[in-house]
């Protein structure tokens, strides 16, 4: 079916998003054997592409710490790229007002970041030239109590609530009721106003991520997702930064 779709629509390839082999965290059925099954699936696809259209691209979407769910060294030999979903890092367990797409760790988000994810996959046997990191064209928002700076504090509404960059751009970024903040350590922005904490990617944070891609000799940059920025502000920023010599 994949070969048929690629042929019918002229696709360059396929990106598999199995979240995650051996894990039932998303409410799907899983098995310990899925770690090997995933490798076998990718091998079958690679063989099929080689026999039909050798230049077909095969990629996977992976979480920041999901190398444990797959045979990274074996899988790396079969794939063109690992698309690391370097977003949704917020602390949902404690519903804490924290960054969701920070480049580096900071005191507000010490255990997870894009940089730490890249390092973990490299240590697991993935070549840097096959790694792509991602940006978020949406923010995460939670309500907090009090008027003090909320970052690092518990939220009173689920931090999983999303907000598109289009809405951020049109209703929040130039709204005097909201104050823009930037975590110099994490290289990540956030907004605060009307008891709301919003964590998101900005033009500046995306430019810094693109510079990181270039300085670390990674393969490239991706994002989720195009329809969430109808202003094209973020796409223009990424294009300029990734092409800049």
N, C-alpha and C positions, 0 to 999 in steps of 0.2 A: 504493500500500500504506500510506503514511503517512496519507493522508486517510481511508482505510478504518479504520485503527486508532484515529485520533482520534475519528471518528464512533462507532465501536463501543463504545469504552470511556469516552467523555466526557472525554478528555484536554484539558488547557488548551493544549498545544502539543508541540513536540519540541525536544530538545537534541541537536545533532550533535557527535559526538566523533571527528573525523578526525585522528589523530595520525601524521603531519601531512602536508598536501598538499605534494608534491614531495620528501618525505623517505622513505627506506627504513629509517630507524633502528629501527623496530619490527619489521622483517623482512617488511614488506608490499611489494608492487610499487608503484612510483611513477614519475612522469613529470614533466619540467619544465613540461608543459602543465597540470598539476594546479592550479597557482596560479590560472589563469583558469578551469579547470573547476570549482573550488570556488565561485567567484563565480557561475558559470552555474547550478550546482546550487541555490544559495541563492536566486537570482533565480527559478528555476522553482518552488521551494517557495513563495516569497512570492507569486508570481502565482497559484498554485493556491489558496493560503489566501484571497487577496483575492477570488477568484471563487466561493469556497464558504463560507468562514467567516472573515471579515476580522479578527476579534479573536483568531485563533489565534496563540500566541506562538512565535517562532522564535529560538532561542538556539544558541550554540556553546560548547564547552569548548576552552580554549586554554591552552598552556603559558606560562611566564613570559617567554620570549623567542622566541615563535613568530610574531610579526608578520611576519617575513621570508617566511613560507610562504604568505601570503595578501595580497590587495589590500585593505588595512585600510579605507581611505576608502570604497571602493565597497561592501565588505561591511558596514560600519557602517550604511550607509543602508538595508540590507535586514534587519538584525537588531534584535531588541528588547534583547538583552543579550549581553555577552561574559562568560562564566564563566571567570575566570582561576584555573587550578589552582595556587594558591599553596602548594604542598606538594611533597614529594619533591625537595627542593633539595639533599639530601646529596651529598657528593662521591664518586660511585661509581667514577670513573676511578682515583682514588688510594685508595679505600676509607677515607676519613678520617672520624673521629668529629666530625661537624659537624651544625649545625641542619638540619632538613628542612622546617620551616614557619615561618621567622622573619619578623617584620613588617618589620624594618629590617636593613640590613647591619651587620656587626660584624667585628672582627679575625678571628673564627673562620669567618665566612661573608661575605667582603667583596663578592662579585660578584653576588649574587642575593638577592632578598628580595621580599616582597609590594609594598612601596613602590616599589622599582625597576621591578617588572613593571607596576604602574599607570602610572608615569611613562613607560615605554617605549611602552605602547599609546596613551596620550594624545598623545605626540609623533608617533605613526604615523597620527594622524587619528581616533582613537576618542573619542567624547564621554564625559565622566566619568559622566554620568547613565545610560550604558549598560554601565557596568563593575560587575561583581560579583566580589568576592574570596572565597577559600575558607579553611576551617579543616580540620584533620585530626582525625578521630575514631580515629586509630591512631598509634602511634609507630614509629620505626625503631630497631633495636638492633644493636649490634656488640660483640664481645669485644675487650678491649684488654689489653696486657701491662703489668705494673707497678701500683703503687698511687698514683702521682701523678695529678693531675687529667688526664683523658684527652682533653678536648675539644681539637680541632685536631691530634690525633695519629693515626697509622695504626691501623686496626682489624685484628684477626687473623681475623675472620669477616665475611662480606658484610654491609655496612650496609643492603642492600636487604631484609633480613629485617624483616617487619612484626610488630607486636604491638598487639592491640586495646586501646582505652581501658578496656573492661570488665576485661580482665586487668590492665592497669596499675592501675586503681582497686582491684581486689580483692587483688592480690598484691604490688604494688611501692610504691605511694604512701605507705602507712602501715607499710611494712616497715623496721624499724630498721637492716637491713643495707644499705639504699640511702639515699643523701643527695641531697636536692633542691637544685638550683642554678638560678639565674636570671641570664641574660645581660642586664644592664640596657641595653646598647647595642642588641642585637637584639630585645629584649622577647620573649625566648623561653626556656622552661625546659628542663632536662635532668636526668636521674638518673644516679647512678653508684654501683655496688656490686657485689661479687663479680665484679670484672673486666669488668662489663658497663656500656656507655654507652647510654643511651636518650634519644632526642630525640623530643619530642611537643608537642602543644598542651594547655594546661591551662585551667582556668576563667579565670585571670588573663590569659593570652595571648589567649584568644578575646575576652574583654571589651575588651582593648585594640584588637584588630582591628576590633571593632564600633564602637568610638569613632572609629577611623580612618575607617571607612566614612562615619560621620556628619560628621566634620570636613572630609572631602574631597568631600562631596556626591556620593558614589558611589551606585549604585542599590541595593545590598544585599549580603547575605552568604549563602554556601552552604557545604556541607561534604560530605566523603566519609568514611564513609558511615554512615547511620543505625544499621544493625545492629551497628556496632562499639562502640556505647555503650549497653549494655542498662540502665545505671543512669540514663540520661537526664540525667546531671549536666551534660554539655556543652551539650546542647540547651536545657536550662533557663537556663543562663548566657547563651547567645546570645540567646534570646528576651527575657530581661530587659534585656540591654545594648542590643539593637537598638531596643527600644521605649522606652527611658529618655529622657525629655525633660530 
